[in-house]
């Protein structure tokens, strides 16, 4: 889903109940806002074969890419944990592929706690095949 009308937190809250997390019991939703201002939503989708699970951030980035966009400017991660959860290492690298060190990452809990980072803070030595961005 892509939208330009709703704010990322509203979208993340609406998507969170749709997360499929029967194994971890840890639902997560994510919204990536592209350079164009469109917001793309994802939720985590677990699988009985644990390595096949997909994080909310990965699904949101996939929706952005499927829509033809390649640059993101902001990320919101919403979790049900008491403290905000940050993206896992794999998600940090995937986000960096389409963002840069200054891309804002907002991590919130459903209880209202919030932490803000840049991708550079979360992944200071990101792997790149090229550094032309």
C-alpha positions in Angstrom: 0.0 0.0 0.0 1.3 3.5 -0.9 -0.3 6.7 0.3 0.6 10.3 0.7 -2.4 11.3 2.8 -1.8 9.7 6.2 1.1 10.2 8.5 3.5 7.3 9.1 2.4 6.6 12.7 -1.3 6.4 11.7 -0.4 3.9 8.9 1.9 1.9 11.2 -0.8 1.7 13.9 -3.4 0.5 11.4 -1.1 -2.2 10.0 0.2 -3.5 13.3 -2.8 -5.9 14.0 -2.1 -7.5 10.6 1.4 -8.7 11.5 1.8 -12.4 11.4 3.9 -13.3 14.5 2.5 -16.6 15.9 6.0 -17.9 16.8 7.6 -14.9 18.5 4.5 -13.1 19.6 6.3 -9.9 18.7 4.3 -8.0 16.0 6.0 -5.2 14.2 4.9 -2.7 11.5 7.1 -0.4 9.5 6.5 2.5 7.2 9.1 3.8 4.8 8.6 7.2 3.3 10.2 7.6 -0.1 11.8 10.6 -1.6 8.5 11.4 -3.4 6.7 11.6 -0.1 4.8 8.4 -0.6 4.5 6.0 2.4 4.9 2.2 2.1 3.7 -0.1 4.8 5.0 -3.5 5.9 4.4 -5.9 8.8 6.5 -8.8 10.0 5.5 -12.2 8.5 6.9 -15.2 10.4 7.2 -18.8 9.1 7.5 -22.2 10.8 10.9 -22.4 9.1 12.3 -19.5 11.0 14.9 -18.3 8.5 12.1 -17.7 6.0 10.4 -15.0 8.2 10.4 -11.4 6.9 10.7 -8.3 8.9 8.3 -5.4 8.5 11.0 -3.1 7.3 11.9 -5.6 4.5 8.3 -5.8 3.4 7.9 -2.0 3.4 11.0 -1.5 1.3 9.8 -4.3 -1.1 6.5 -2.4 -1.6 8.4 0.8 -2.3 10.7 -0.9 -4.8 7.7 -2.7 -6.4 6.1 0.7 -6.9 9.2 1.8 -8.8 10.8 4.0 -6.2 14.4 3.6 -5.1 15.1 6.3 -2.5 13.8 6.6 1.0 14.0 9.6 3.3 12.4 8.3 6.6 11.6 5.1 8.3 9.1 4.4 11.2 9.2 1.1 13.1 6.4 0.4 15.5 6.5 -2.5 18.0 4.5 -3.8 20.9 7.5 -3.9 23.2 7.7 -1.6 26.2 10.7 0.1 24.7 11.1 0.9 21.0 12.7 -1.8 19.0 15.3 -0.9 16.4 15.7 -2.6 13.1 17.7 -5.8 13.1 21.1 -5.9 11.4 19.8 -7.3 8.1 17.1 -4.6 8.0 19.6 -1.9 8.7 21.6 -3.0 5.7 18.5 -3.2 3.5 17.4 0.3 4.6 20.9 1.6 3.8 20.7 0.3 0.3 17.9 2.7 -0.4 18.8 5.5 2.1 22.0 7.0 3.3 23.7 7.9 6.6 21.3 10.8 7.2 18.1 8.9 6.6 15.9 9.3 9.8 14.8 6.2 11.6 12.0 6.6 14.2 11.4 3.7 16.5 8.3 3.7 18.6 6.5 1.4 21.0 2.7 1.2 21.2 3.1 2.6 24.8 4.4 5.8 23.3 8.1 5.6 23.9 10.1 6.9 20.9 13.8 7.0 19.9 15.2 8.7 16.8 18.3 7.7 14.9 20.0 8.2 11.6 21.0 5.1 9.6 24.5 6.2 10.0 24.1 5.9 13.8 22.5 2.5 13.5 24.9 1.2 10.9 28.1 3.2 11.0 30.1 1.0 8.6 27.4 0.1 6.1 28.5 -2.2 3.3 28.3 -0.6 -0.2 29.4 -1.9 -3.5 29.8 1.7 -4.6 29.8 5.0 -2.7 28.5 7.3 -5.4 25.3 8.3 -3.7 
